[in-house]
Amino acid sequence: MVFSRYNYLKSSGKFGAFLFNTRTKFFVSLDEHVYTILESLSSGIDFNTESLNLSSDIIELFIRSKVFVEVTEDDDFYELKKFLRYKQAFSQSRLGLVLVPTFICNFNCPYCYEDNLPKYSINDEVIDAILAFIKTKGQKNIDLCWHGGEPLIAFDKIVSFLEKLSIYKDFNLCSHSMVTNGFLLDEHKCKVLNKYGLNRVQITLDGDKEYHDKSRTHKAGIPTYDTIMANIDNVFHYIPKCHVIIRVNLHSENKERFPNFYKELKKTFTNKNYSINIAFVNDLNNSCKVACLSEKGKIAYVRSLYESYDIKDINITVKPQIGGCTASCTNTYVIGPLGEIYKCWVDVGKKDRVVSNVFDGKLSNYIYSSYTVGSDMFSDERCKKCIFMPLCDGGCIIRRYNHKHFQMQYDPCPIDENDFLSLLELYYVKGLTND
């Protein structure tokens, strides 16, 4: 047998030695004797378990938890994940649509990656072409998301599309979501969207009233915080089955303010259907006007929230995942207001990233294949041997694509090896189990 390359074995200054298997999520604290034995084992070097000075119960536990594996098993697992990833990527069982009815936005956010887009909005001809495009795909089950710009600026066209879509009884809207700044989400719009089964909406608030009104500014120069908060209440009242994701974009200027804002939200929206999601601002198009934060710093930040402020429900995912996103799934499309098709949300408005259109559906370049199989984690040799491969989706595909094609510098890894120990210490304190 061999010591799996997916074993994270570290000694914590506070709590002693830890062993975490990223494939099985097996997590245990170790005494010095067991730690010393495991530390002497090199990943990939064959050994006989009988030669180890360990009890049969411990050896059996380590075999069952994939700490000790057969010589080829780690490679077999890698290939299994690759198979499942591509099986998902090429699945035709559901059609994913991200519709951008307009590039126009009423906000002027300092970190927006959709900078200087043309003021295009969708028309009835494009709506009909999208519906025809859906028919040609032949899938009954549809996942629909509205994005922008600010999609609610084109609310009449959203309604027109939903009305026409509802006529076709062969279609099943499995999920219906929207990403919006929330400023226009008034009572009337909520009632209409409830009729069409909106079940998830993401709305961004960058902090308390004082900070938010300075950060997420309206192009007309008017404050936005109070209106957005009232409109979130509208969603709770008029779309009761809709889950609200309150997203907080964190950067160096507002991350210290988040704990107080978090507690303010918890007090204001007690027992409501919502969750809070934090995101570290990244400069995807070299247009960000605030100091960004590295994704690798999120673990340390979440730990500080727990230890200093007793905030326990902002979590970092530590479960094995297959990965994938809109850019890598072949049956998911981002459709712009002129009917042009992209593969990534970040690409909207970029002529050189258009892969097709809803009028003829023909592929016009190699981006489609380059995203799906050329820029994912399985195209990167570093990922194959990485201890965190089972937990990771390989990082942002666009960043890897830009590196390959334009030599743009990037770090694909969302997990820092040293910070992961900090996460395990946090989970140890919180009483993580192997469930």
C-alpha positions in Angstrom: 0.0 0.0 0.0 1.0 3.7 -0.2 0.4 6.8 1.8 -2.2 8.7 -0.3 -1.1 11.9 -1.9 -4.4 13.4 -0.7 -3.4 13.2 2.9 -2.9 16.6 4.5 -0.6 15.9 7.5 0.3 18.9 9.6 1.2 19.7 13.2 -0.8 22.5 14.8 1.0 24.6 17.4 -2.3 25.0 19.3 -3.9 21.6 19.0 -1.3 19.1 18.1 -1.1 17.0 14.9 -3.9 16.7 12.3 -4.6 14.3 9.5 -7.2 15.3 6.8 -7.8 13.3 3.7 -9.1 15.6 1.0 -10.7 12.8 -0.9 -12.8 11.3 1.9 -12.9 14.3 4.2 -11.6 12.0 7.0 -10.3 14.3 9.8 -8.6 13.2 13.0 -6.2 14.5 15.6 -3.2 12.3 16.1 -1.0 11.5 19.1 2.8 12.0 18.6 3.4 8.3 18.0 1.0 8.0 15.1 2.0 11.3 13.7 5.7 10.4 13.6 5.0 7.1 11.8 2.8 8.8 9.2 5.3 11.6 8.7 7.9 9.0 7.9 5.8 7.7 5.0 6.4 9.2 1.6 3.5 9.6 -0.7 3.6 7.0 -3.5 6.2 4.7 -2.0 5.0 1.2 -1.4 5.1 -0.2 2.1 3.7 -3.2 4.0 1.2 -2.2 6.7 2.4 -5.1 8.9 5.8 -3.3 9.2 4.2 -0.3 10.8 4.1 0.0 14.5 0.3 0.6 14.5 -2.6 -1.3 15.9 -4.7 -3.3 13.5 -7.7 -1.1 14.4 -5.9 2.0 13.3 -4.6 0.4 10.1 -8.1 -0.8 9.3 -9.4 2.7 9.9 -6.7 4.3 7.7 -7.4 1.8 4.9 -11.2 2.4 5.1 -10.6 6.2 5.1 -8.3 6.1 2.1 -5.3 7.3 4.1 -3.6 4.1 3.0 -4.5 3.1 -0.6 -3.4 0.7 -3.3 -0.5 1.8 -5.5 -2.6 2.9 -8.4 -5.7 4.1 -6.5 -4.8 7.9 -6.4 -4.3 7.9 -10.1 -7.5 5.9 -10.6 -9.4 8.5 -8.5 -8.0 11.3 -10.5 -9.2 9.7 -13.7 -12.6 9.0 -12.1 -13.0 12.7 -11.2 -12.0 13.6 -14.7 -14.5 11.2 -16.2 -17.3 12.5 -14.0 -16.3 16.1 -14.7 -16.5 15.6 -18.5 -19.6 13.5 -18.2 -21.2 16.5 -16.4 -19.7 19.0 -18.9 -21.1 17.2 -21.9 -24.4 16.3 -20.4 -27.5 17.2 -22.4 -30.1 16.5 -19.8 -30.7 20.1 -18.9 -30.3 23.4 -20.7 -28.7 26.2 -18.8 -29.5 29.8 -19.9 -28.0 33.0 -18.6 -29.9 35.8 -20.3 -28.6 39.3 -20.4 -31.5 41.5 -21.6 -29.4 44.7 -21.4 -25.9 45.9 -21.0 -27.2 49.1 -19.4 -26.7 49.5 -15.7 -28.0 52.3 -13.3 -25.1 51.8 -10.9 -21.4 52.8 -11.1 -19.7 50.3 -8.9 -15.9 50.7 -8.5 -15.0 47.0 -9.1 -17.4 46.2 -11.9 -15.9 44.0 -14.6 -18.5 45.1 -17.1 -16.8 48.4 -17.8 -17.8 50.6 -20.8 -20.2 48.2 -22.4 -22.4 49.4 -25.3 -25.9 50.4 -24.3 -27.6 47.5 -26.1 -31.0 46.1 -25.0 -32.8 43.1 -26.2 -35.7 43.3 -28.7 -38.6 41.1 -29.7 -36.8 39.6 -32.7 -34.0 38.4 -30.4 -36.5 37.1 -27.9 -38.2 35.0 -30.6 -34.8 33.8 -31.8 -33.8 32.7 -28.3 -37.1 30.7 -28.0 -36.4 29.1 -31.3 -32.9 28.3 -30.2 -34.3 26.6 -27.0 -36.5 24.5 -29.2 -33.6 23.3 -31.4 -31.7 22.2 -28.3 -34.4 19.6 -27.6 -34.2 19.7 -23.7 -37.3 19.9 -21.6 -35.6 20.9 -18.4 -34.3 24.5 -18.3 -32.3 26.4 -15.7 -32.8 30.1 -16.3 -30.9 33.0 -14.8 -31.2 36.8 -15.6 -28.1 38.8 -15.5 -26.9 42.2 -16.8 -26.0 45.1 -16.9 -29.0 45.5 -14.6 -31.6 43.1 -16.0 -34.6 44.9 -14.4 -33.9 47.9 -16.6 -35.4 45.7 -19.4 -38.2 44.3 -17.2 -40.8 44.6 -20.0 -38.6 42.3 -22.2 -38.1 39.9 -19.3 -41.9 39.6 -18.9 -42.3 39.2 -22.7 -39.9 36.3 -22.8 -41.4 34.6 -19.7 -44.9 35.0 -21.2 -43.9 33.4 -24.5 -41.9 30.7 -22.7 -44.9 29.8 -20.6 -46.9 29.0 -23.7 -44.7 26.0 -24.5 -45.9 23.3 -22.1 -43.0 21.0 -23.1 -40.6 23.2 -21.2 -40.0 22.7 -17.5 -38.4 25.6 -15.7 -36.3 23.7 -13.1 -34.8 26.8 -11.6 -35.4 30.5 -12.2 -33.0 33.0 -10.7 -31.8 36.6 -11.1 -28.7 38.6 -10.3 -29.7 42.2 -9.7 -28.6 45.3 -7.7 -32.1 45.3 -6.3 -32.8 49.0 -6.8 -35.7 48.5 -9.2 -37.2 45.4 -7.5 -40.4 47.1 -6.4 -43.7 45.5 -5.3 -45.1 45.3 -8.9 -42.0 43.5 -10.3 -42.0 41.1 -7.4 -45.6 40.2 -7.9 -45.0 39.5 -11.6 -41.8 37.5 -11.0 -43.7 35.5 -8.4 -46.1 34.5 -11.1 -43.3 33.1 -13.1 -41.7 31.2 -10.2 -38.6 33.1 -9.4 -36.9 31.0 -6.7 -33.6 32.7 -6.2 -32.3 36.2 -6.4 -28.9 37.6 -5.6 -28.6 41.2 -4.4 -25.4 42.9 -3.4 -24.9 45.2 -0.4 -21.4 46.3 0.3 -21.9 47.3 4.0 -24.0 49.5 6.2 -25.9 52.4 4.8 -23.0 54.8 5.2 -20.5 52.7 3.3 -22.8 51.1 0.8 -24.1 54.5 -0.5 -20.5 55.6 -1.0 -19.5 52.3 -2.8 -22.4 51.2 -4.9 -23.4 54.6 -6.2 -26.3 55.3 -8.5 -25.5 57.0 -11.8 -28.0 59.7 -10.9 -26.2 60.5 -7.7 -29.0 59.3 -5.4 -28.5 57.0 -2.4 -29.4 53.3 -3.0 -29.2 51.5 0.4 -32.7 52.2 1.8 -34.4 51.4 -1.5 -32.6 48.1 -1.8 -33.4 47.1 1.8 -37.1 47.9 1.2 -37.0 45.9 -2.0 -35.5 42.9 -0.2 -38.5 43.1 2.1 -40.7 43.1 -1.1 -39.1 39.8 -2.1 -39.8 38.3 1.3 -43.4 39.5 1.2 -44.4 39.0 -2.4 -42.2 36.1 -3.5 -42.2 34.0 -0.3 -40.7 30.9 -2.0 -37.8 32.9 -3.4 -34.4 32.6 -1.5 -32.5 35.9 -1.3 -28.7 35.7 -1.4 -27.3 38.9 0.1 -23.8 39.1 -1.5 -21.2 41.3 0.1 -18.2 42.1 -2.1 -15.2 42.5 0.2 -12.0 44.4 -0.5 -9.4 46.1 1.6 -11.7 49.1 2.2 -14.7 47.4 3.7 -13.6 43.9 5.0 -13.2 45.3 8.6 -16.7 46.7 8.5 -18.3 43.4 7.6 -18.8 41.9 11.1 -21.0 44.8 12.3 -22.9 44.8 9.0 -23.5 41.1 9.3 -25.0 41.5 12.8 -27.1 44.3 11.5 -28.5 42.1 8.7 -29.2 39.3 11.2 -31.2 41.6 13.4 -33.1 43.2 10.5 -34.0 40.0 8.6 -34.7 37.6 11.5 -36.4 34.3 10.3 -36.5 35.4 6.7 -35.6 33.3 3.7 -32.1 34.5 2.9 -28.4 33.8 3.3 -25.3 35.9 3.3 -22.5 35.2 0.9 -19.1 37.0 0.9 -17.0 37.3 -2.2 -13.4 38.7 -2.4 -13.2 41.3 -5.2 -10.9 40.2 -8.0 -9.7 42.3 -10.9 -10.9 40.3 -13.9 -10.6 43.0 -16.6 -8.0 45.3 -15.1 -10.9 47.8 -14.4 -11.1 47.5 -10.6 -10.8 50.8 -8.8 -10.4 49.3 -5.3 -7.7 47.2 -3.7 -8.5 43.6 -4.4 -8.1 40.6 -2.0 -6.5 37.3 -2.8 -8.9 34.4 -2.8 -6.4 32.5 -0.7 -7.0 34.9 2.1 -10.6 33.9 2.6 -9.8 31.0 5.0 -7.9 33.2 7.4 -10.7 35.9 7.1 -13.5 33.4 7.9 -11.5 32.1 10.8 -11.2 35.6 12.2 -15.0 36.1 11.9 -15.5 33.0 14.0 -12.9 33.7 16.6 -13.3 37.4 17.0 -17.0 37.9 16.3 -18.6 34.5 16.8 -19.9 34.5 13.2 -20.3 30.8 12.4 -22.4 30.5 9.3 -19.9 32.0 6.7 -18.4 28.8 5.6 -15.6 27.6 3.3 -16.5 24.5 1.3 -14.3 21.6 2.3 -16.1 18.8 0.5 -15.1 16.9 -2.6 -16.5 18.4 -5.7 -16.6 17.6 -9.4 -16.4 21.3 -10.4 -17.5 23.1 -13.5 -19.2 26.3 -14.3 -21.1 28.0 -17.1 -17.9 28.4 -19.2 -17.1 24.7 -19.1 -20.5 23.1 -19.5 -21.3 22.6 -23.2 -25.1 22.9 -22.7 -25.0 26.2 -20.8 -25.1 29.5 -22.7 -24.7 33.2 -21.8 -26.9 35.1 -24.3 -26.4 38.8 -24.8 -29.0 41.4 -25.9 -28.2 41.0 -29.6 -28.5 37.3 -29.5 -24.8 36.7 -29.3 -23.6 33.7 -27.3 -20.8 33.6 -24.7 -19.5 30.9 -22.5 -18.6 33.0 -19.4 -20.5 35.7 -17.5 -17.3 37.8 -17.5 -17.1 37.7 -21.3 -20.3 39.6 -22.0 -19.8 42.5 -24.3 -16.4 41.3 -25.6 -16.7 40.8 -29.4 -13.6 38.5 -29.4 -15.3 36.1 -26.9 -18.5 35.6 -28.8 -18.7 31.9 -29.7 -22.0 31.8 -31.6 -25.5 33.4 -31.9 -29.1 32.3 -31.5 -29.9 33.0 -35.1 -27.8 30.3 -36.7 -26.2 28.5 -33.7 -22.9 28.0 -35.6 -19.6 28.0 -33.6 -17.3 30.7 -34.8 -14.0 30.1 -32.9 -12.2 27.7 -30.6 -13.1 29.3 -27.3 -15.9 26.8 -26.7 -13.5 23.8 -26.7 -10.7 25.8 -25.1 -12.8 26.6 -22.1 -14.3 23.1 -21.7 -11.3 20.9 -22.1 -8.3 23.1 -22.7 -8.3 25.4 -19.7 -9.8 23.3 -16.9 -7.9 21.6 -14.0 -7.3 18.5 -16.1 -5.3 20.5 -18.6 -2.9 21.6 -15.8 -0.2 19.2 -14.6 0.0 21.0 -11.3 -3.5 20.0 -10.5 -2.9 16.3 -11.0 -0.4 16.0 -8.1 -2.1 18.6 -5.9 -3.1 17.5 -2.5 -6.3 19.6 -2.7 -7.4 18.2 -6.1 -10.5 16.4 -4.7 -11.8 19.5 -3.0 -11.1 21.9 -5.9 -12.6 22.8 -9.2 -9.3 24.0 -10.5 -9.9 27.7 -10.1 -11.1 30.1 -12.7 -11.1 28.8 -16.2 -10.9 32.3 -17.7 -7.7 33.0 -15.8 -6.1 29.8 -17.1 -7.3 30.6 -20.6 -5.9 34.1 -20.5 -2.6 32.7 -19.2 -2.3 30.2 -22.0 -3.3 32.6 -24.8 -2.1 36.0 -23.7 0.5 35.1 -21.1 -1.4 36.9 -18.4 -0.1 36.1 -14.9 -2.4 34.3 -12.6 -2.6 31.9 -9.6 -5.2 29.2 -10.3 -5.2 27.8 -6.8 -7.9 29.0 -4.5 -6.5 27.1 -1.5 -3.3 27.9 0.3 -1.5 25.0 1.9 -0.6 26.9 5.1 -4.0 28.5 5.4 -5.7 25.1 5.2 -4.1 24.3 8.6 -5.9 27.4 9.9 -9.1 26.1 8.5 -8.6 22.7 10.2 -7.9 24.4 13.5 -11.2 26.2 13.1 -13.1 23.0 12.3 -11.5 21.3 15.2 -12.7 24.1 17.5 -16.2 23.9 16.0 -16.3 20.1 16.4 -16.1 19.0 12.8 -17.1 15.3 12.4 -16.5 12.9 9.5 -20.2 13.0 8.4 
